[in-house]
Amino acid sequence: MNITDVRMRKINKEGRMKAVVSITIDDEFVVHDIKVIEGDDGCFIAMPSRKSMDGEYRDIAHPINTATRERLQKLILEKYEDALVNGFDEPLKS
């Protein structure tokens, strides 16, 4: 699996969510709405999710192993740090 494109949009309001990301895998498959969240120990990613009938949020799409999640998070957070310096794609309207 190769991440062939990362698009990042900055969130222009206060709060812990800092950006929303879309990734393209192998130039063939896109995953939207990955969130960059500022946590107590630094930033992390949250995969796209939906609220279930029992009130809990469940991921819609996600890596199935730790190594893939870590690789994806590392890539997205590197892109986020770069965007802080060099600018984001068009910001999301809040």
VMD Tcl script that draws the C-alpha trace (Angstrom):
set ca {
  {0.00 0.00 0.00}
  {1.38 3.37 -1.03}
  {-0.08 6.67 0.06}
  {0.10 8.59 -3.21}
  {-1.55 11.86 -2.13}
  {-2.32 13.68 1.11}
  {-4.64 16.70 1.17}
  {-4.86 18.66 4.37}
  {-7.27 21.39 5.37}
  {-6.76 23.49 8.47}
  {-9.63 23.92 10.93}
  {-10.07 27.66 11.58}
  {-11.68 27.54 14.99}
  {-10.66 26.90 18.58}
  {-10.57 23.35 19.84}
  {-8.50 20.21 19.72}
  {-9.21 19.29 16.09}
  {-6.53 21.02 14.02}
  {-6.96 19.66 10.48}
  {-8.98 17.31 8.30}
  {-7.11 15.05 5.89}
  {-7.91 13.04 2.78}
  {-5.46 10.38 1.61}
  {-5.24 8.57 -1.70}
  {-3.98 4.99 -1.68}
  {-2.21 3.63 -4.78}
  {-3.79 6.38 -6.94}
  {-7.01 4.33 -6.74}
  {-8.78 4.69 -3.39}
  {-9.52 7.76 -1.24}
  {-10.23 8.00 2.48}
  {-11.73 11.34 3.58}
  {-12.24 12.89 7.01}
  {-9.16 11.70 8.87}
  {-8.75 14.20 11.69}
  {-5.57 15.63 13.24}
  {-6.30 16.04 16.95}
  {-4.15 17.88 19.49}
  {-3.88 15.62 22.52}
  {-2.21 16.08 25.89}
  {0.92 14.26 24.63}
  {1.02 15.74 21.12}
  {-0.99 15.33 17.96}
  {-2.54 12.08 16.76}
  {-4.92 11.04 14.00}
  {-8.52 9.87 14.32}
  {-9.98 7.82 11.50}
  {-13.36 8.70 9.98}
  {-16.15 7.54 12.28}
  {-19.89 7.50 12.73}
  {-22.02 7.60 15.86}
  {-23.79 4.28 16.38}
  {-27.27 3.83 17.81}
  {-25.78 3.11 21.25}
  {-24.07 6.54 21.23}
  {-20.53 5.29 20.69}
  {-18.38 6.35 17.76}
  {-17.10 3.58 15.48}
  {-14.45 3.91 12.80}
  {-15.79 3.62 9.26}
  {-12.37 2.93 7.73}
  {-9.19 2.09 9.60}
  {-5.87 0.23 9.39}
  {-6.15 -3.35 10.58}
  {-2.72 -3.55 12.20}
  {-0.54 -1.37 14.40}
  {2.32 -1.04 11.93}
  {0.05 0.38 9.22}
  {-1.62 2.77 11.67}
  {1.77 4.01 12.88}
  {3.03 4.47 9.30}
  {-0.13 6.37 8.33}
  {-0.02 8.55 11.44}
  {3.68 9.34 10.92}
  {3.08 10.37 7.31}
  {0.04 12.53 8.12}
  {1.68 14.24 11.10}
  {4.80 14.98 9.02}
  {2.55 16.57 6.39}
  {0.76 18.52 9.15}
  {4.06 19.88 10.53}
  {5.10 20.84 6.99}
  {1.75 22.57 6.41}
  {2.19 24.61 9.61}
  {5.34 26.08 8.07}
  {4.51 26.15 4.36}
  {0.74 26.52 4.35}
  {-2.29 24.28 4.09}
  {-4.55 23.42 1.19}
  {-7.66 25.63 1.19}
  {-8.95 25.99 4.78}
  {-12.31 24.53 5.73}
  {-15.05 27.06 6.36}
  {-16.20 27.00 9.96}
}
mol new
graphics top color blue
foreach p $ca { graphics top sphere $p radius 0.5 }
foreach p [lrange $ca 0 end-1] q [lrange $ca 1 end] { graphics top cylinder $p $q radius 0.2 }
display resetview
